[in-house]
Amino acid sequence: MNILAPLALAAALSLGTASAATPAPIADTRPTVVLVHGAFADGSSWNKVIPLLQAQGLNAVAVQNPLTSLEDDVTFTNRVVNAQSGPVVLVGHSWGGSVITQAGGHDKVKALVYVAAFAPSLNAAPVVDTKDFPTPPGFAHFIADADGYLTLPADAIARDFAQDVSAEEANLIHATQGAVRGANFEQPVTVAAWTTKPSWYIVAAQDRMIDPGAQRALAKKIRATTVELQTSHVPMVSDPESVAKVIVEAARAAAK
């Protein structure tokens, strides 16, 4: 009689029981929302949206871009995308639309959300899509330094950039704004991710920084699922619930 056989059988049964009791962990396939700010702003512009996304079970990360060039901002954005373990929904506001158009070519990015944003065509700069529309009122108030970096004064922030937020919020936007290199808006993208990935577009109907008609044309061009909000250039500050709702819709689609 082989006395080792019963021992081998017992060991096998023991291993089977242990495997059943402790199954292998299942990878989390929920998308991470990566939020890219625009010009005259920083990552804090998403402060009201992030908790709403987290309440829906989504991870949300705001990028802090230097606004020094398209290449630099794409590099910073890709660094955040690279750090995520699963699929990504890439959201861009204003100038950030150019950034996500290029960075959205990343394999992890499954959907794009444009918030009152540029959406350049391949090998085109963002200004190409807006040149035939009225010059927005906010453009008259840029302050340029000796190096060609632009900022907005406090009164322009309150009147043209964020006219539908409280005075306290407008003051914070002014105090935390990032200076943007003016030449950025002349830089063409070498990737147009919206041509291959599903896109959403939030039109800000009371925008005084990017003409609302231009935004509608951009949304149509990229064949985006479009939502129009009666807000200033910063709907994520003045109507964060509606912005979060659109992002959650994009995340659900990306998770399928």
Salt bridges, closest charged atoms under 4 A:
ASP28 OD2 - ARG30 NH2 2.69
ASP129 OD2 - LYS221 NZ 2.88
ASP132 OD1 - LYS131 NZ 3.59
ASP155 OD2 - ARG159 NH1 3.91
ASP160 OD2 - HIS141 NE2 3.66
ASP160 OD2 - ARG159 NE 3.35
ASP160 OD1 - ARG208 NE 2.65
GLU169 OE2 - LYS48 NZ 2.31
ASP207 OD2 - HIS233 ND1 2.66
GLU228 OE2 - ARG216 NH2 2.79
